[in-house]
């Protein structure tokens, strides 16, 4: 599993985008009118948005409080320090937990049986392998300190006890969140916009496909402009942490 994890670690940034693209493959519906009633579409829409936004909130809180300065070097597992503060004091892999929730949420939003039933289990397997590879490296580098950390903090299930105290004792760095997340935010928000306008335009906007397409020509370019602006400000040094 460690070797498998090291392999997928090299491509982990592209993995999120690839799995995002699978949302748009044809699939039987997870929620149907026969099982959930006439307004069955409400369940994937509301549930999907809640779960995926929760995932982004977990990522945002993690990055804003205590960010891992270097999670990889030369496409290999690497770390300068053992980060155990912020959200990392409640869960050993909060960024991955956030990713899982984000992808599960958009899978629900897409109302895709194949995505939730096949792609998500595959994604969980890949992430488990990556985490085992990372833990192998961290244990070899930090030894007893890492073992002590593992003994008090869960690998996957966040412990919300003391969460408010964590936020009160640390300063949230909103600039860092924006600078580190603008790529993910663009892909994530563009995918959500596409799913809502293509799958729920009739229910939400009482509109036809042509109207939805017109809205897409407004929403997607607006997101692209926001992405380009943040990227320019970052590269020019006008917007820093």
N, C-alpha and C positions, 0 to 999 in steps of 0.2 A: 504493500500500500504506500510505503514511503517513496519508492521509486515512481509509482504512478502519480503521487502528489507532486513530486519534483517536476515531472513532465508537465502537468497541467498548470503548475505555478508559473511557468514561463509564459503561458498564454492566458493568464487569468483575466487580464484587462479586456482582451478580445472576447473572452468567454461570455461576459455579461451581454455584449452587443449581439453575439451570435444567437444566444438563447432568446434574446429580445425579439429577433427577427422571426423566430419560430412561432411567435404569437399569431402571425397572419396566415399560417397554413390552415387549409380547410380541416374542420374537425366537427364531430357531433357536439351538441350543446351539453354543458354540464348541468345547467338549470333549464328545464323545459316547461311549457305551459301545462302539460299533462301531470307533471309532478309538483309544480309550485303555483298553479293557477294562472288566471288571465294576465296578471301583472308580474309574471315570473322574471321579467327583465330587471326589475328593481333589485333583486337579490345579487346578481353578479355586479351590477353597477355600484350599489351602495357598499356591498361587502368588499369588492375589489378595490374601490377607492380608499376605503378605510385601511385595509391591510397594506397597500402599497405606500400610502402616505405615512403610516406608522413606520414602515421600513426606512423611508427617507429621514424621518424624525430621529430614528436610532442612529443612522449614519451621521446626521447633522450634529447631534449631541456629542457623539464620540469625537468627531473631528474638531468641533468647537472647543472642547474642554482639554483633551490631551491627545495629540496626534502622534502616530508613529512616524518619526522623522524619515526613516528609511525601512520600508518593508521588503525591499528586494534590491539586489545589485547584480548587474550582468545577467539578468533573468534567472537568478538563483536566490534562494531564501537567505536573507541577511537582516541583521538588526544591530544598531549601535548600542541601544540600551534596552533593558527590560522594562517596558511601560506597564505600570500597575495602578495608575491613578485615573481619575475621571471615570468614564463608563467602563474602562478596563478593570476597575475594582469591583464591578458587578457582573462582568462576563468576559471570558478570555478572548472571544472573537466577535465583538459587537459589530464591526464593519461587515463581516460575513453574515451575521444574523440580519442586519439591515438589508443586505443584498437578497437574501432568501425571501424576506417579507416583501420586498419590492417586486421580485419576479413572481411570487405566488399571487400577489395582489393584481398584477396586470394579467396573469393567467385567468384569475376569476373574472376580471373585467372583460376579457375576451370571451368569457363563457365557453372556454375550450376544454373539453373532456380530455383530449389527447395531451394538452399542455400540462394540465394539473396532474393527470394520472401517469404520464410517461416522462415528460421533460423534467418536471420537478424532482421526481425520485432520482433521475440521472444526475441532475444538478447537485442534489444532496450528497450523492456518492462521491462526486468529483470534489466537492468542498471538504468532505470528511477526509479524503486522501490528502488534499492540500494542507489541511490543519495538522494531520499526523506528520507530514514532512516538516512543517514549520516547528512543531513541538520537538521533533528529533533534533533540529538545529539548535533551538533555544536551550534544550536540556544539556546539549554538549557544550554550549558556550557559557551558560549561567549556572549550571549545576544545581546545587541545593536551593539557591534562591528561586529558581524556576519551579522546582518540586514543591517548595513551600507555597508558592503562588497557586499552583495547580490544586493543592490540598485545601485551599480556602475559597477559590473562585471557580464556578462552573465553566465547562468548555462551551456549552451552547445555551443553556437556559439561564437568562438573566435573573439575578437576584435583585428585586426592586427595593428591598429593605435598605433604608438609608440613602435612597436616591436623592431626596430633597436636600439632605445634608451635603451630598456631593456637589450639587449645583450651587448651594449657598457658599461653599468653601472655595469655589473656583470661579474664574472669570471666563465667560463664554467669548470666544474669538470669532465674531461673525465674519470678519474679513477673510480669515483662514478658511472658514467653511465655504465661502463663495469661490475663493481661488482654487481650492482643492476639488470642489464638486461641480464646477461649471460644465465640464464635459459630460459627467453622469447626468446632471440635471437636464441638459439639452436633449440627450437621447431618451431619458425617462419621460419628460414632459411632452416631447414630440410623439412618442408612442402612445401616451395616454390620450392626447388630442386626436390622433388618428383613430384609435379604437372608439372613442366616444362619438366622434362625428360620423364614422362609417357604420357603427353598429347601433347607435342610440339616437340618431338624428330625428327619426320619425317620432319616437316617444317623447323626447325632450324638447324638440324644436318644432314639432308638427310640420316638418319640411320634407321635401323630396331629396333625392341624391344630388341633384344639380345644386341645390342650396348648400348642402353639406360640402360639396367640392369647392364652392365659392368661399366658404368659411375657412377651409383648409389653406387656400391661397392667402389668407390673412394671418391665421394663427401660426403656421409653420414659418413663414418669413419673419414674423415678429420674434419668434423664439430664436431664429438664426441671427437676427440683428443683435438681440441681447447677448447671445453667445459670442459673436464677433466683437462686441464692445468690451466685454469682460476680458476676452483674450488679448485684445489690443492694449487695454489698460495694464494687464499683467505683464505683457512682454515689454511694454515701454517703461515699466517701473513707476507708473503714475498711481497704481493701486497695489499696495503691499500689505502684508500682515501687520 
